[in-house]
Amino acid sequence: MKRRTTLKSLLGATGLATGIFNTVTENALADSAYPNKPIKYIVPVSAGGGSDMIGRTVCERWGRALGQAIIVDNEGGGGGVIACQNTAKAAPDGYTLMQGYVATLGTSPATRKNLPYDPIKDFTPIGMIGGTPNVLVVHPSVPAKNLKEFIDYIKKNPSQVSYGSSGQGSLTHLTMELFKQVEDSPIVHIPYKGIAPAFNDLMGGQIQAMFPGLAAALPHIRSGRVRAIAVTGTTRSSQLKDIPTLEELGFKGFTALQWYGVVGPAGMPAPIVRRLNETLKIALSAPELKDKMSVEAVEPMATTPEQFAQYIKADLARWTKLAKERNIELDN
């Protein structure tokens, strides 16, 4: 009986050791052999825009760090749904990645019902690329030079002040709705099909305010056609050093950014995720990359995969809570 027990114990220990050896071997192979062919990098917008530029700028330098080409594949359509579906369905082998951002993994899942993907369960977070703040801007005819004066102006003109957004459920919409909720403001929402027509009406005086991303707003701020009041985020923008953050003005919770990061399909091996993250950090640390990204007012924000996963969850939770409280639910 003792011999049988000893034999079983030895066999069990041998099996456990074999399993551990196989896992270690697989991890080592994954680390050393990956990548051995070009990587597809899906950008969920058409070619030519700011998000596309960010993807191409990062991939060029990231590919050098990896020692392998990273090929940008623009898959626009459906507000990022097509790209997200294709990424989620791809093999989790590290050869299909996607540039996720606040719309695809945050505001859209928070406001759109029946999305055909889960922003948490269907993806493996690789790491953050960076972010740019949103900036509260007003038409020059608005008699407000700071946030307090703007709030006073709205309250003295209830329901006569309107703001534009790039569309229902967009970050430009939800950021102002968060402001309205905090301030109990009667400012009226006018949604547009994109940020360009919204800016046209803002500069024309048809609407009085907006909360666009900083990159889109900077040319109009510098030309004097709109006036900047405050920015989101935890620190002042290096490109608008005189404009305070909402946080420093006492408005807590306005850390929202137009952020960008990298995800892959769910279930990617940890060694591959680690290699991708480490080389992404190398790419993001290049001083000339920061200069390139400044065109879109994006500050590089390197993170671990775990930090990025928590960031996505927190951002999604923030917008989901707001959407429920403000009764914002959109059809696909």
Secondary structure, DSSP 8 states (H G I E B T S, - for coil): -HHHHHHHHHHHHHHHHHHHHHHHHHHHHHHHH--SS-EEEEESS-TTSHHHHHHHHHHHHHHHHHTS-EEEEE---GGGHHHHHHHHHS-SSSSEEEEEEHIIIIIHHHHBTT-SS-TTTTEEEEEEEEEEEBEEEE-TTS--SSHHHHHHHHHHSTTT-EEEESSTTSHHHHHHHHHHHHHT---EEEE-SSHHHHHHHHHHTSS-EE--BHHHHHHHHHHTSSEEEEE-SSS--TT-TTS-BTTTTT-TT---EEEEEEEEETT--HHHHHHHHHHHHHHHT-HHHHHHHGGGT-EE----HHHHHHHHHHHHHHHHHHHHHTT--B--
